[in-house]
Amino acid sequence: MNLGEQEKYTKVLKQMIDDTESNKIQTAEELIQKLIKELTVSKELSESY
């Protein structure tokens, strides 16, 4: 994992934490679904380069 990927994943995790704390995400299922979506989009973008 390079530094760019690490920063990207750190940003995603910070967003998940913020959304959980602000009650935008209220269940573990919502958290998992959003995390999968974010990582899938992130992976698709990185593969297109």
TITILUM-651211 format. One line per field, with one value per residue: x, y, z of N, C-alpha, C in turn; residue in three letters; residue number from 1. Coordinates in pm, whole numbers, always signed. Example, Ala and Ser with C-alpha at 12.3 -4.5 7.8 and 13.67 -1.06 7.14 Angstrom:
TITILUM-651211
n_x [+1319; +1285]
n_y [-569; -225]
n_z [+780; +708]
ca_x [+1230; +1367]
ca_y [-450; -106]
ca_z [+780; +714]
c_x [+1320; +1290]
c_y [-330; +3]
c_z [+780; +787]
resn [Ala; Ser]
resi [1; 2]
***
This chain:
TITILUM-651211
n_x [+86; +65; +153; -45; -272; -303; -365; -608; -770; -764; -902; -1157; -1224; -1227; -1447; -1650; -1649; -1718; -1976; -2106; -2091; -2242; -2488; -2572; -2523; -2671; -2685; -2500; -2520; -2580; -2338; -2154; -2254; -2216; -1940; -1851; -1950; -1800; -1536; -1553; -1606; -1373; -1179; -1253; -1200; -923; -837; -898; -701]
n_y [-118; +211; +554; +732; +567; +497; +746; +794; +585; +652; +893; +801; +640; +834; +985; +796; +768; +1032; +1047; +853; +957; +1188; +1087; +1028; +780; +508; +241; -70; -210; -11; +127; -67; -110; +145; +170; -42; +52; +292; +189; +26; +210; +359; +166; +107; +350; +368; +154; +236; +406]
n_z [+0; -95; -6; -100; -125; +142; +257; +129; +231; +499; +494; +413; +635; +839; +751; +782; +1061; +1137; +1021; +1170; +1430; +1398; +1364; +1106; +1015; +1157; +1223; +1244; +1009; +818; +830; +738; +477; +363; +386; +223; -22; -53; -62; -287; -494; -471; -535; -800; -922; -888; -1040; -1293; -1371]
ca_x [+0; +147; +108; -170; -380; -320; -436; -745; -842; -776; -1011; -1282; -1254; -1266; -1583; -1740; -1657; -1796; -2116; -2159; -2105; -2348; -2610; -2607; -2520; -2727; -2672; -2379; -2549; -2560; -2194; -2091; -2297; -2150; -1798; -1835; -1971; -1685; -1419; -1575; -1585; -1232; -1106; -1285; -1128; -779; -813; -918; -582]
ca_y [+0; +332; +664; +784; +476; +509; +872; +777; +502; +731; +988; +724; +601; +956; +1019; +699; +805; +1156; +1017; +777; +1049; +1285; +1007; +1002; +633; +473; +98; -134; -247; +110; +154; -165; -83; +267; +141; -123; +141; +382; +114; -20; +326; +391; +64; +123; +469; +341; +59; +303; +485]
ca_z [+0; -100; +79; -154; -85; +286; +282; +80; +327; +623; +470; +415; +773; +914; +709; +845; +1203; +1146; +991; +1283; +1544; +1370; +1346; +966; +1014; +1287; +1251; +1192; +870; +737; +828; +650; +340; +316; +374; +101; -137; -64; -103; -424; -581; -462; -610; -942; -969; -894; -1149; -1421; -1404]
c_x [+90; +83; -24; -289; -409; -397; -583; -828; -861; -892; -1147; -1320; -1294; -1408; -1684; -1758; -1742; -1945; -2181; -2186; -2217; -2483; -2658; -2607; -2564; -2713; -2541; -2400; -2530; -2412; -2123; -2127; -2226; -2001; -1769; -1850; -1849; -1561; -1432; -1551; -1437; -1149; -1129; -1209; -980; -746; -826; -797; -472]
c_y [+123; +444; +722; +699; +489; +636; +861; +696; +574; +830; +918; +688; +721; +996; +925; +732; +931; +1129; +939; +870; +1150; +1217; +996; +851; +590; +325; +45; -171; -127; +142; +60; -138; +40; +245; +58; -36; +232; +308; +62; +92; +361; +293; +80; +243; +439; +244; +125; +387; +400]
c_z [+0; -16; +30; -115; +64; +322; +241; +180; +460; +609; +475; +558; +858; +880; +775; +994; +1220; +1123; +1105; +1401; +1522; +1341; +1202; +941; +1153; +1322; +1193; +1044; +777; +723; +730; +504; +284; +296; +249; -23; -159; -115; -246; -522; -586; -545; -760; -999; -984; -1006; -1285; -1462; -1456]
resn [Met; Asn; Leu; Gly; Glu; Gln; Glu; Lys; Tyr; Thr; Lys; Val; Leu; Lys; Gln; Met; Ile; Asp; Asp; Thr; Glu; Ser; Asn; Lys; Ile; Gln; Thr; Ala; Glu; Glu; Leu; Ile; Gln; Lys; Leu; Ile; Lys; Glu; Leu; Thr; Val; Ser; Lys; Glu; Leu; Ser; Glu; Ser; Tyr]
resi [1; 2; 3; 4; 5; 6; 7; 8; 9; 10; 11; 12; 13; 14; 15; 16; 17; 18; 19; 20; 21; 22; 23; 24; 25; 26; 27; 28; 29; 30; 31; 32; 33; 34; 35; 36; 37; 38; 39; 40; 41; 42; 43; 44; 45; 46; 47; 48; 49]
***
